[in-house]
Amino acid sequence: MKTTSRIEALFWDNDGILVDTEKLYFRASRETLAEAGIILTWDQFCDISLGRGQSVFDLAAQAGRSSKQCEKMRKERNLLYARLLRSETEVIDGVRETLETLYGTVPMAVVTSSLRDHFDIIHSGSDLLGFFDFILTREDYVHSKPHPEPYLTAVQKIGVPAHRCLVVEDSKRGLLSARRANIPCVIVGSAPDSAEFPGAWAVVPSVNRIPELLDHF
């Protein structure tokens, strides 16, 4: 296997990087909480879920709902999310072409906080999984992002030193997870620079910039 750069392994987040699903997750969460009279805004979702890696159902607990009620709402949200995924999941523009360019040049894996059931639904028709050496979902570790365990697990599994790996993420919690695992991280997003994502190795507008970045790592 030829190498593209000093990078010897590439770890991809899933939601918001490979597939456009984060707004579906927000929608399922918002509708579930609304039934309990709790309003969830997009800004709250970004802060709680994508930023801190916490549960939006903490809002329900703060509003006086019991842990049993919160768990029931979480299960209802997951069922609604699964239904939305079956009909509305889309591969993000540029992803397939980028993976085709990188395939065979460096080992690649998906490291996601998605449940395996949701991940399988998402990729039932994506035709992307053949590009990856392995997949890690929420069931494969104890602590989710922003804890470093997901990426530390990936490093151990792939057998490459952390500093020779590269993470591709779109969220603050993902960046924190990578940084805490001592892995360089590229953020894909609309931020014009790294000010919104301190510690990111680079911030790019789309995944099709990743092959170019590897040449300069």
N, CA, C and O of each residue as an XYZ file, in Angstrom:
868
protein
N       0.852     -1.202      0.000
C       0.000      0.000      0.000
C       0.884      1.247      0.000
O       1.705      1.424      0.900
N       0.724      2.088     -0.976
C       1.519      3.311     -0.999
C       0.991      4.301      0.029
O      -0.172      4.224      0.424
N       1.833      5.230      0.465
C       1.407      6.246      1.427
C       1.343      7.601      0.743
O       2.147      7.900     -0.140
N       0.380      8.421      1.157
C       0.190      9.737      0.570
C       1.049     10.778      1.272
O       1.483     11.742      0.641
N       1.305     10.600      2.578
C       2.001     11.600      3.372
C       2.496     10.945      4.641
O       2.562      9.719      4.732
N       2.845     11.765      5.625
C       3.247     11.211      6.918
C       2.055     10.618      7.667
O       2.235      9.937      8.677
N       0.857     10.867      7.186
C      -0.331     10.282      7.799
C      -0.423      8.801      7.436
O      -0.346      8.435      6.263
N      -0.587      7.958      8.449
C      -0.648      6.519      8.229
C      -2.027      5.938      8.491
O      -2.240      4.745      8.277
N      -2.973      6.759      8.953
C      -4.350      6.300      9.170
C      -5.266      7.510      9.215
O      -4.892      8.574      9.707
N      -6.464      7.330      8.697
C      -7.434      8.417      8.617
C      -8.736      7.962      9.259
O      -9.319      6.960      8.845
N      -9.199      8.706     10.281
C     -10.418      8.377     11.005
C     -11.506      9.395     10.673
O     -11.313     10.599     10.836
N     -12.630      8.908     10.216
C     -13.741      9.765      9.811
C     -14.885      9.713     10.812
O     -15.314      8.633     11.219
N     -15.375     10.874     11.206
C     -16.672     10.936     11.870
C     -17.730     10.564     10.831
O     -17.434     10.514      9.637
N     -18.931     10.309     11.267
C     -19.990      9.887     10.336
C     -21.016     10.992     10.085
O     -21.122     11.508      8.972
N     -21.768     11.348     11.123
C     -22.870     12.298     10.993
C     -22.348     13.708     10.785
O     -21.612     14.234     11.620
N     -22.730     14.319      9.668
C     -22.260     15.653      9.349
C     -20.976     15.663      8.546
O     -20.576     16.709      8.033
N     -20.322     14.515      8.427
C     -19.096     14.386      7.640
C     -19.335     13.524      6.405
O     -19.081     13.954      5.280
N     -19.826     12.305      6.622
C     -20.112     11.407      5.505
C     -21.555     11.539      5.034
O     -21.841     11.485      3.838
N     -22.446     11.712      5.984
C     -23.882     11.750      5.673
C     -24.551     12.928      6.366
O     -24.138     13.348      7.447
N     -25.587     13.449      5.730
C     -26.294     14.627      6.245
C     -27.435     14.170      7.147
O     -28.579     14.052      6.710
N     -27.103     13.914      8.421
C     -28.081     13.343      9.346
C     -28.306     14.177     10.602
O     -29.275     13.938     11.323
N     -27.450     15.137     10.881
C     -27.546     15.853     12.153
C     -28.864     16.617     12.282
O     -29.431     16.699     13.372
N     -29.347     17.169     11.180
C     -30.614     17.884     11.245
C     -31.786     16.935     11.454
O     -32.810     17.326     12.013
N     -31.641     15.696     11.011
C     -32.677     14.693     11.265
C     -32.691     14.318     12.746
O     -33.755     14.126     13.335
N     -31.508     14.215     13.339
C     -31.407     13.904     14.765
C     -32.000     15.034     15.595
O     -32.706     14.801     16.576
N     -31.700     16.261     15.185
C     -32.292     17.429     15.853
C     -33.811     17.403     15.724
O     -34.527     17.622     16.701
N     -34.290     17.141     14.536
C     -35.739     17.113     14.295
C     -36.438     16.067     15.159
O     -37.484     16.339     15.747
N     -35.855     14.866     15.233
C     -36.449     13.806     16.056
C     -36.419     14.189     17.533
O     -37.374     13.923     18.263
N     -35.336     14.805     17.972
C     -35.224     15.227     19.373
C     -36.208     16.344     19.679
O     -36.881     16.324     20.709
N     -36.287     17.316     18.781
C     -37.181     18.462     18.992
C     -38.633     18.016     19.060
O     -39.374     18.458     19.938
N     -39.052     17.140     18.139
C     -40.447     16.697     18.113
C     -40.796     15.868     19.348
O     -41.904     15.961     19.876
N     -39.843     15.061     19.799
C     -40.085     14.249     20.997
C     -40.207     15.125     22.231
O     -41.100     14.921     23.053
N     -39.320     16.093     22.368
C     -39.380     16.985     23.521
C     -40.616     17.884     23.467
O     -41.189     18.216     24.505
N     -41.023     18.275     22.268
C     -42.195     19.141     22.118
C     -43.445     18.463     22.644
O     -44.328     19.125     23.188
N     -43.530     17.144     22.488
C     -44.682     16.408     22.996
C     -44.770     16.491     24.521
O     -45.837     16.312     25.107
N     -43.625     16.765     25.148
C     -43.587     16.923     26.607
C     -43.631     18.393     27.010
O     -43.446     18.733     28.179
N     -43.880     19.261     26.024
C     -43.989     20.683     26.313
C     -42.666     21.397     26.469
O     -42.611     22.480     27.052
N     -41.583     20.801     25.950
C     -40.245     21.384     26.072
C     -39.760     21.794     24.687
O     -39.750     20.982     23.762
N     -39.360     23.045     24.548
C     -38.910     23.568     23.272
C     -37.392     23.418     23.153
O     -36.643     23.868     24.021
N     -36.954     22.784     22.078
C     -35.528     22.631     21.796
C     -35.191     23.449     20.552
O     -35.762     23.220     19.485
N     -34.269     24.397     20.682
C     -33.849     25.200     19.541
C     -32.600     24.588     18.910
O     -31.911     23.774     19.525
N     -32.321     24.995     17.672
C     -31.128     24.505     16.982
C     -29.856     24.921     17.726
O     -28.910     24.140     17.822
N     -29.832     26.141     18.247
C     -28.659     26.606     18.986
C     -28.436     25.768     20.238
O     -27.298     25.433     20.566
N     -29.517     25.427     20.939
C     -29.395     24.564     22.117
C     -28.859     23.192     21.725
O     -27.986     22.642     22.396
N     -29.383     22.651     20.643
C     -28.948     21.333     20.166
C     -27.461     21.347     19.839
O     -26.728     20.433     20.217
N     -27.016     22.386     19.137
C     -25.605     22.483     18.775
C     -24.722     22.571     20.013
O     -23.658     21.956     20.068
N     -25.163     23.332     21.000
C     -24.381     23.494     22.222
C     -24.360     22.207     23.043
O     -23.295     21.744     23.452
N     -25.529     21.636     23.280
C     -25.640     20.478     24.173
C     -25.105     19.212     23.520
O     -24.264     18.518     24.093
N     -25.592     18.913     22.323
C     -25.258     17.651     21.675
C     -23.950     17.712     20.904
O     -23.059     16.894     21.133
N     -23.821     18.674     19.989
C     -22.639     18.738     19.137
C     -21.452     19.395     19.826
O     -20.303     19.105     19.492
N     -21.717     20.272     20.780
C     -20.634     20.944     21.477
C     -20.137     20.185     22.682
O     -18.952     19.868     22.785
N     -21.054     19.889     23.602
C     -20.653     19.262     24.866
C     -20.775     17.741     24.870
O     -20.248     17.073     25.759
N     -21.471     17.198     23.872
C     -21.648     15.750     23.825
C     -22.556     15.221     24.911
O     -22.398     14.087     25.365
N     -23.513     16.045     25.332
C     -24.459     15.649     26.375
C     -25.837     15.381     25.770
O     -26.058     15.604     24.580
N     -26.745     14.909     26.592
C     -28.078     14.554     26.115
C     -29.029     15.746     26.182
O     -29.075     16.458     27.185
N     -29.787     15.956     25.107
C     -30.790     17.023     25.120
C     -31.905     16.708     26.105
O     -32.676     17.593     26.475
N     -31.994     15.459     26.531
C     -33.033     15.105     27.501
C     -32.690     15.562     28.907
O     -33.486     15.407     29.833
N     -31.490     16.131     29.060
C     -31.186     16.818     30.319
C     -32.146     17.986     30.518
O     -32.451     18.362     31.650
N     -32.625     18.564     29.399
C     -33.604     19.651     29.494
C     -34.903     19.152     30.115
O     -35.559     19.869     30.870
N     -35.263     17.928     29.790
C     -36.466     17.339     30.367
C     -36.274     17.083     31.858
O     -37.184     17.310     32.656
N     -35.088     16.612     32.228
C     -34.802     16.379     33.642
C     -34.837     17.688     34.418
O     -35.344     17.744     35.539
N     -34.293     18.741     33.812
C     -34.305     20.053     34.456
C     -35.721     20.596     34.603
O     -35.997     21.404     35.490
N     -36.620     20.143     33.719
C     -38.016     20.585     33.782
C     -38.853     19.715     34.726
O     -40.069     19.883     34.823
N     -38.195     18.794     35.412
C     -38.881     18.001     36.421
C     -39.297     16.618     35.997
O     -39.964     15.917     36.759
N     -38.917     16.194     34.778
C     -39.270     14.845     34.339
C     -38.375     13.834     35.048
O     -37.198     14.102     35.294
N     -38.928     12.690     35.371
C     -38.172     11.651     36.062
C     -37.211     10.958     35.101
O     -37.326     11.099     33.884
N     -36.271     10.215     35.656
C     -35.319      9.482     34.818
C     -36.043      8.454     33.958
O     -35.636      8.191     32.826
N     -37.112      7.874     34.488
C     -37.901      6.911     33.713
C     -38.591      7.600     32.546
O     -38.631      7.056     31.443
N     -39.129      8.784     32.773
C     -39.769      9.527     31.699
C     -38.756      9.945     30.639
O     -39.042      9.885     29.443
N     -37.579     10.365     31.075
C     -36.533     10.766     30.133
C     -36.084      9.586     29.285
O     -35.855      9.734     28.084
N     -35.957      8.432     29.893
C     -35.556      7.250     29.144
C     -36.629      6.859     28.127
O     -36.307      6.429     27.019
N     -37.886      7.005     28.494
C     -38.982      6.717     27.570
C     -38.925      7.672     26.375
O     -39.113      7.257     25.232
N     -38.669      8.940     26.645
C     -38.563      9.912     25.563
C     -37.362      9.607     24.666
O     -37.429      9.776     23.448
N     -36.282      9.165     25.267
C     -35.087      8.844     24.474
C     -35.391      7.691     23.515
O     -34.981      7.719     22.355
N     -36.098      6.696     23.996
C     -36.455      5.559     23.138
C     -37.398      5.998     22.021
O     -37.278      5.539     20.885
N     -38.331      6.885     22.346
C     -39.252      7.390     21.325
C     -38.493      8.198     20.276
O     -38.764      8.080     19.081
N     -37.545      9.016     20.723
C     -36.716      9.784     19.793
C     -35.929      8.867     18.869
O     -35.848      9.113     17.665
N     -35.349      7.812     19.428
C     -34.556      6.892     18.619
C     -35.391      6.199     17.551
O     -34.921      5.982     16.434
N     -36.626      5.851     17.893
C     -37.522      5.228     16.913
C     -37.887      6.214     15.810
O     -37.910      5.853     14.634
N     -38.174      7.463     16.190
C     -38.506      8.476     15.199
C     -37.301      8.770     14.315
O     -37.439      8.914     13.100
N     -36.137      8.858     14.913
C     -34.914      9.100     14.150
C     -34.680      7.995     13.127
O     -34.310      8.269     11.985
N     -34.896      6.748     13.536
C     -34.728      5.626     12.614
C     -35.681      5.738     11.427
O     -35.301      5.441     10.294
N     -36.902      6.160     11.680
C     -37.872      6.320     10.586
C     -37.425      7.416      9.623
O     -37.545      7.270      8.406
N     -36.911      8.510     10.173
C     -36.436      9.601      9.327
C     -35.218      9.166      8.507
O     -35.089      9.540      7.341
N     -34.343      8.392      9.105
C     -33.149      7.931      8.405
C     -33.495      7.064      7.207
O     -32.833      7.130      6.171
N     -34.525      6.257      7.349
C     -34.887      5.345      6.258
C     -35.361      6.084      5.017
O     -35.274      5.560      3.907
N     -35.858      7.294      5.201
C     -36.438      7.999      4.057
C     -35.673      9.251      3.631
O     -35.854      9.729      2.511
N     -34.816      9.791      4.510
C     -34.249     11.108      4.206
C     -32.731     11.210      4.299
O     -32.191     12.308      4.163
N     -32.027     10.107      4.526
C     -30.571     10.170      4.630
C     -29.934     10.446      3.271
O     -30.316      9.845      2.267
N     -28.963     11.357      3.243
C     -28.242     11.674      2.009
C     -26.745     11.683      2.265
O     -26.287     12.177      3.295
N     -25.982     11.137      1.324
C     -24.518     11.241      1.373
C     -24.143     12.682      1.030
O     -24.677     13.259      0.083
N     -23.235     13.251      1.794
C     -22.829     14.642      1.586
C     -22.040     14.777      0.289
O     -21.240     13.908     -0.058
N     -22.273     15.863     -0.412
C     -21.600     16.125     -1.690
C     -20.079     16.067     -1.535
O     -19.517     16.637     -0.599
N     -19.437     15.384     -2.446
C     -17.988     15.299     -2.460
C     -17.408     14.144     -1.679
O     -16.226     13.834     -1.831
N     -18.211     13.492     -0.840
C     -17.692     12.419      0.014
C     -17.256     11.215     -0.813
O     -16.136     10.729     -0.655
N     -18.122     10.734     -1.685
C     -17.790      9.532     -2.442
C     -16.521      9.739     -3.281
O     -15.645      8.875     -3.313
N     -16.433     10.882     -3.952
C     -15.273     11.165     -4.781
C     -13.992     11.250     -3.945
O     -12.930     10.791     -4.367
N     -14.109     11.840     -2.761
C     -12.952     11.955     -1.882
C     -12.489     10.594     -1.392
O     -11.291     10.314     -1.372
N     -13.421      9.753     -1.000
C     -13.066      8.410     -0.537
C     -12.457      7.584     -1.661
O     -11.530      6.808     -1.428
N     -12.966      7.742     -2.866
C     -12.398      7.034     -4.012
C     -10.957      7.473     -4.263
O     -10.107      6.653     -4.612
N     -10.685      8.761     -4.086
C      -9.332      9.283     -4.274
C      -8.368      8.722     -3.229
O      -7.224      8.392     -3.544
N      -8.837      8.616     -1.985
C      -7.967      8.201     -0.887
C      -7.866      6.687     -0.727
O      -6.915      6.189     -0.123
N      -8.830      5.961     -1.259
C      -8.878      4.507     -1.058
C      -7.607      3.845     -1.598
O      -7.218      4.060     -2.745
N      -6.976      3.044     -0.754
C      -5.760      2.350     -1.144
C      -4.491      3.112     -0.858
O      -3.399      2.561     -1.000
N      -4.605      4.379     -0.453
C      -3.417      5.171     -0.134
C      -3.125      5.191      1.352
O      -1.974      5.341      1.760
N      -4.168      5.038      2.172
C      -4.023      5.087      3.623
C      -5.188      4.318      4.244
O      -6.312      4.428      3.754
N      -4.957      3.545      5.304
C      -6.070      2.866      5.964
C      -7.074      3.884      6.511
O      -6.684      4.944      7.000
N      -8.357      3.561      6.427
C      -9.397      4.483      6.888
C     -10.425      3.733      7.730
O     -10.700      2.555      7.504
N     -10.985      4.449      8.709
C     -12.013      3.883      9.576
C     -13.042      4.956      9.904
O     -12.759      6.151      9.822
N     -14.232      4.517     10.276
C     -15.279      5.415     10.768
C     -15.335      5.294     12.284
O     -15.382      4.187     12.820
N     -15.329      6.423     12.972
C     -15.449      6.456     14.433
C     -16.626      7.363     14.756
O     -16.530      8.583     14.623
N     -17.728      6.773     15.178
C     -18.972      7.523     15.323
C     -19.628      7.297     16.671
O     -19.417      6.273     17.321
N     -20.431      8.275     17.082
C     -21.236      8.140     18.295
C     -22.617      7.567     17.985
O     -23.433      7.394     18.889
N     -22.879      7.277     16.726
C     -24.168      6.696     16.344
C     -24.316      5.287     16.913
O     -23.343      4.541     17.017
N     -25.533      4.939     17.275
C     -25.833      3.557     17.631
C     -25.678      2.681     16.401
O     -25.896      3.144     15.281
N     -25.305      1.427     16.592
C     -25.100      0.520     15.461
C     -26.366      0.381     14.615
O     -26.290      0.361     13.387
N     -27.519      0.284     15.258
C     -28.766      0.152     14.500
C     -28.981      1.346     13.581
O     -29.340      1.180     12.415
N     -28.762      2.547     14.105
C     -28.912      3.750     13.287
C     -27.860      3.793     12.183
O     -28.161      4.152     11.045
N     -26.632      3.427     12.521
C     -25.554      3.435     11.531
C     -25.876      2.497     10.374
O     -25.663      2.837      9.211
N     -26.384      1.327     10.698
C     -26.720      0.354      9.653
C     -27.828      0.877      8.745
O     -27.796      0.659      7.534
N     -28.806      1.565      9.327
C     -29.870      2.164      8.506
C     -29.285      3.242      7.602
O     -29.578      3.292      6.407
N     -28.462      4.095      8.179
C     -27.848      5.190      7.422
C     -27.108      4.672      6.195
O     -27.200      5.254      5.114
N     -26.377      3.577      6.365
C     -25.510      3.110      5.290
C     -26.076      1.922      4.511
O     -25.367      1.286      3.730
N     -27.342      1.634      4.730
C     -27.946      0.522      3.990
C     -27.937      0.766      2.482
O     -27.923     -0.178      1.692
N     -27.946      2.040      2.094
C     -27.913      2.351      0.673
C     -26.844      3.343      0.282
O     -26.872      3.873     -0.829
N     -25.888      3.609      1.180
C     -24.881      4.646      0.906
C     -23.771      4.171     -0.027
O     -23.190      4.972     -0.760
N     -23.476      2.874     -0.003
C     -22.394      2.290     -0.803
C     -21.041      2.893     -0.447
O     -20.176      3.033     -1.311
N     -20.851      3.254      0.839
C     -19.592      3.855      1.283
C     -18.724      2.920      2.118
O     -17.513      3.120      2.200
N     -19.315      1.913      2.732
C     -18.596      1.163      3.753
C     -17.418      0.369      3.208
O     -16.505      0.029      3.960
N     -17.422      0.068      1.920
C     -16.309     -0.669      1.333
C     -14.996      0.088      1.329
O     -13.939     -0.500      1.102
N     -15.055      1.382      1.577
C     -13.837      2.189      1.606
C     -13.092      2.085      2.944
O     -11.943      2.514      3.047
N     -13.745      1.518      3.965
C     -13.196      1.575      5.324
C     -12.708      0.214      5.810
O     -13.280     -0.831      5.498
N     -11.617      0.270      6.594
C     -11.042     -0.953      7.146
C     -11.851     -1.478      8.325
O     -11.932     -2.689      8.531
N     -12.452     -0.576      9.103
C     -13.328     -0.994     10.192
C     -14.215      0.167     10.603
O     -13.986      1.316     10.227
N     -15.235     -0.167     11.386
C     -16.219      0.800     11.879
C     -16.297      0.679     13.397
O     -16.368     -0.430     13.927
N     -16.285      1.812     14.099
C     -16.549      1.830     15.534
C     -17.811      2.649     15.778
O     -17.869      3.821     15.405
N     -18.820      2.044     16.399
C     -20.049      2.749     16.750
C     -20.152      2.878     18.266
O     -19.247      2.463     18.989
N     -21.241      3.444     18.741
C     -21.397      3.771     20.168
C     -21.239      2.552     21.064
O     -20.807      2.680     22.209
N     -21.580      1.380     20.562
C     -21.496      0.181     21.387
C     -20.066     -0.323     21.572
O     -19.827     -1.230     22.370
N     -19.125      0.250     20.849
C     -17.751     -0.252     20.868
C     -16.869      0.405     21.920
O     -15.684      0.088     22.013
N     -17.423      1.312     22.712
C     -16.664      1.948     23.782
C     -17.618      2.390     24.886
O     -18.827      2.480     24.675
N     -17.067      2.662     26.050
C     -17.878      3.048     27.205
C     -18.225      4.527     27.166
O     -19.377      4.909     27.371
N     -17.227      5.353     26.903
C     -17.391      6.809     26.956
C     -17.447      7.388     25.549
O     -16.584      7.109     24.717
N     -18.464      8.193     25.294
C     -18.632      8.798     23.978
C     -17.826     10.097     23.862
O     -17.315     10.609     24.858
N     -17.720     10.615     22.652
C     -17.101     11.925     22.439
C     -17.848     12.972     23.271
O     -19.077     12.938     23.314
N     -17.140     13.911     23.940
C     -15.760     14.335     23.736
C     -14.687     13.574     24.514
O     -13.531     13.998     24.533
N     -15.043     12.469     25.149
C     -14.039     11.634     25.800
C     -13.104     11.077     24.719
O     -13.546     10.830     23.597
N     -11.829     10.877     25.035
C     -10.895     10.378     24.018
C     -11.055      8.904     23.677
O     -10.474      8.439     22.696
N     -11.831      8.154     24.464
C     -11.888      6.701     24.271
C     -12.217      6.264     22.847
O     -11.580      5.335     22.353
N     -13.195      6.894     22.150
C     -13.477      6.431     20.790
C     -12.249      6.442     19.882
O     -12.001      5.478     19.157
N     -11.487      7.523     19.920
C     -10.318      7.599     19.042
C      -9.128      6.810     19.580
O      -8.322      6.310     18.796
N      -9.004      6.691     20.879
C      -7.967      5.828     21.436
C      -8.222      4.372     21.059
O      -7.288      3.615     20.791
N      -9.499      3.990     21.043
C      -9.865      2.635     20.613
C      -9.490      2.421     19.156
O      -8.991      1.357     18.789
N      -9.732      3.438     18.318
C      -9.387      3.343     16.906
C      -7.880      3.222     16.710
O      -7.419      2.427     15.891
N      -7.110      4.011     17.464
C      -5.645      3.950     17.373
C      -5.141      2.567     17.741
O      -4.284      2.008     17.056
N      -5.674      2.014     18.824
C      -5.257      0.681     19.259
C      -5.595     -0.373     18.215
O      -4.804     -1.280     17.959
N      -6.764     -0.251     17.618
C      -7.218     -1.248     16.649
C      -6.404     -1.184     15.352
O      -6.115     -2.217     14.748
N      -6.042      0.012     14.934
C      -5.343      0.143     13.651
C      -3.828     -0.021     13.787
O      -3.138     -0.278     12.801
N      -3.309      0.128     15.021
C      -1.895     -0.129     15.268
C      -0.950      0.919     14.729
O       0.171      0.602     14.332
N      -1.391      2.173     14.712
C      -0.575      3.286     14.230
C      -0.466      4.311     15.359
O      -1.461      4.566     16.038
N       0.716      4.913     15.583
C       0.827      5.935     16.635
C      -0.163      7.075     16.420
O      -0.453      7.448     15.283
N      -0.675      7.621     17.508
C      -1.718      8.649     17.418
C      -1.291      9.833     16.570
O      -2.093     10.359     15.799
N      -0.030     10.267     16.699
C       0.414     11.459     15.973
C       0.569     11.217     14.480
O       0.754     12.162     13.714
N       0.494      9.942     14.053
C       0.565      9.626     12.627
C      -0.826      9.361     12.043
O      -0.958      8.939     10.895
N      -1.852      9.615     12.846
C      -3.238      9.496     12.388
C      -3.819     10.889     12.157
O      -3.241     11.886     12.590
N      -4.945     10.953     11.483
C      -5.644     12.217     11.284
C      -7.135     11.966     11.412
O      -7.665     11.016     10.835
N      -7.812     12.825     12.173
C      -9.260     12.733     12.371
C      -9.955     13.783     11.512
O      -9.472     14.909     11.387
N     -11.096     13.412     10.918
C     -11.931     14.350     10.166
C     -13.239     14.500     10.918
O     -13.991     13.533     11.045
N     -13.526     15.696     11.419
C     -14.683     15.949     12.267
C     -15.408     17.225     11.828
O     -14.919     17.986     10.993
N     -16.591     17.435     12.419
C     -17.336     18.674     12.145
C     -17.857     19.335     13.407
O     -18.530     20.363     13.327
N     -17.563     18.769     14.573
C     -18.139     19.294     15.814
C     -17.065     19.550     16.857
O     -15.961     19.011     16.786
N     -17.415     20.388     17.829
C     -16.490     20.687     18.922
C     -16.242     19.450     19.773
O     -15.118     19.222     20.221
N     -17.275     18.653     19.999
C     -17.066     17.461     20.825
C     -16.139     16.473     20.126
O     -15.336     15.805     20.777
N     -16.248     16.378     18.789
C     -15.361     15.504     18.041
C     -13.931     15.989     18.068
O     -12.999     15.196     18.200
N     -13.754     17.306     17.941
C     -12.420     17.889     18.020
C     -11.801     17.632     19.388
O     -10.631     17.259     19.479
N     -12.574     17.827     20.447
C     -12.064     17.587     21.797
C     -11.664     16.132     21.986
O     -10.638     15.841     22.601
N     -12.471     15.218     21.460
C     -12.157     13.798     21.563
C     -10.830     13.488     20.891
O      -9.992     12.780     21.449
N     -10.642     14.023     19.682
C      -9.397     13.786     18.952
C      -8.203     14.403     19.683
O      -7.164     13.760     19.833
N      -8.354     15.641     20.133
C      -7.245     16.322     20.807
C      -6.853     15.602     22.095
O      -5.669     15.476     22.408
N      -7.863     15.127     22.843
C      -7.574     14.428     24.089
C      -6.902     13.087     23.836
O      -6.250     12.535     24.722
N      -7.064     12.562     22.618
C      -6.374     11.331     22.226
C      -5.040     11.638     21.550
O      -4.346     10.732     21.088
N      -4.686     12.928     21.494
C      -3.426     13.388     20.891
C      -3.340     13.085     19.398
O      -2.272     12.760     18.879
N      -4.493     13.197     18.711
C      -4.545     12.986     17.267
C      -4.858     14.315     16.579
O      -5.804     14.995     16.977
N      -4.099     14.699     15.571
C      -4.437     15.906     14.816
C      -5.841     15.784     14.220
O      -6.278     14.692     13.858
N      -6.538     16.913     14.123
C      -7.934     16.890     13.670
C      -8.192     18.001     12.663
O      -7.837     19.159     12.884
N      -8.819     17.621     11.549
C      -9.295     18.575     10.555
C     -10.794     18.759     10.761
O     -11.534     17.782     10.868
N     -11.236     20.001     10.815
C     -12.645     20.304     10.939
C     -13.207     20.677      9.564
O     -12.660     21.533      8.869
N     -14.291     20.030      9.189
C     -15.009     20.381      7.971
C     -16.235     21.184      8.378
O     -17.110     20.673      9.077
N     -16.302     22.435      7.946
C     -17.415     23.279      8.337
C     -17.347     24.623      7.659
O     -16.486     24.880      6.818
N     -18.283     25.482      8.049
C     -18.388     26.778      7.388
C     -17.584     27.874      8.067
O     -17.541     28.999      7.569
N     -16.940     27.570      9.201
C     -16.153     28.592      9.894
C     -15.010     29.080      9.007
O     -14.310     28.257      8.418
N     -14.799     30.394      8.893
C     -13.772     30.916      8.003
C     -12.346     30.646      8.469
O     -11.420     30.676      7.659
N     -12.155     30.385      9.748
C     -10.827     30.063     10.262
C     -10.984     29.162     11.476
O     -12.080     28.678     11.759
N      -9.897     28.939     12.187
C      -9.935     27.993     13.303
C     -10.368     28.619     14.614
O     -10.320     27.955     15.650
N     -10.793     29.883     14.602
C     -11.140     30.562     15.847
C     -12.274     29.847     16.579
O     -12.273     29.789     17.808
N     -13.234     29.308     15.844
C     -14.367     28.610     16.459
C     -13.984     27.211     16.917
O     -14.692     26.598     17.716
N     -12.845     26.699     16.402
C     -12.399     25.343     16.733
C     -10.935     25.384     17.160
O     -10.060     24.926     16.425
N     -10.668     25.931     18.342
C      -9.275     26.047     18.790
C      -8.604     24.681     18.892
O      -9.167     23.734     19.440
N      -7.406     24.599     18.359
C      -6.662     23.344     18.405
C      -6.805     22.498     17.167
O      -6.103     21.498     17.020
N      -7.707     22.878     16.261
C      -7.841     22.126     15.007
C      -6.601     22.330     14.154
O      -6.056     23.432     14.099
N      -6.154     21.275     13.491
C      -4.991     21.395     12.618
C      -5.343     22.237     11.393
O      -4.507     22.986     10.888
N      -6.578     22.112     10.921
C      -7.055     22.908      9.799
C      -8.572     22.930      9.838
O      -9.200     22.029     10.394
N      -9.162     23.968      9.241
C     -10.608     24.062      9.052
C     -10.851     24.266      7.557
O     -10.357     25.227      6.968
N     -11.609     23.366      6.955
C     -11.843     23.426      5.512
C     -13.343     23.423      5.239
O     -14.114     22.935      6.065
N     -13.771     23.957      4.099
C     -15.203     24.053      3.823
C     -15.856     22.755      3.379
O     -17.074     22.613      3.495
N     -15.072     21.797      2.868
C     -15.669     20.550      2.375
C     -14.648     19.422      2.436
O     -13.443     19.664      2.510
N     -15.143     18.184      2.404
C     -14.254     17.024      2.521
C     -13.340     16.867      1.317
O     -12.300     16.217      1.418
N     -13.704     17.444      0.185
C     -12.846     17.253     -0.986
C     -11.503     17.968     -0.863
O     -10.651     17.842     -1.742
N     -11.311     18.716      0.220
C     -10.010     19.336      0.487
C      -9.067     18.396      1.235
O      -7.877     18.690      1.348
N      -9.565     17.279      1.746
C      -8.756     16.390      2.579
C      -7.547     15.821      1.830
O      -6.444     15.861      2.375
N      -7.695     15.291      0.602
C      -6.500     14.776     -0.092
C      -5.403     15.815     -0.248
O      -4.224     15.498     -0.089
N      -5.774     17.046     -0.557
C      -4.797     18.132     -0.688
C      -4.089     18.394      0.634
O      -2.880     18.626      0.659
N      -4.836     18.357      1.732
C      -4.224     18.603      3.049
C      -3.206     17.528      3.398
O      -2.164     17.823      3.983
N      -3.498     16.299      3.046
C      -2.578     15.216      3.383
C      -1.203     15.427      2.746
O      -0.181     15.050      3.319
N      -1.188     16.022      1.581
C       0.079     16.284      0.905
C       0.936     17.295      1.640
O       2.140     17.384      1.399
N       0.319     18.067      2.546
C       1.038     19.126      3.267
C       1.188     18.829      4.752
O       1.671     19.669      5.511
N       0.784     17.657      5.161
C       0.843     17.337      6.594
C       2.291     17.114      7.005
O       2.565     16.833      8.172
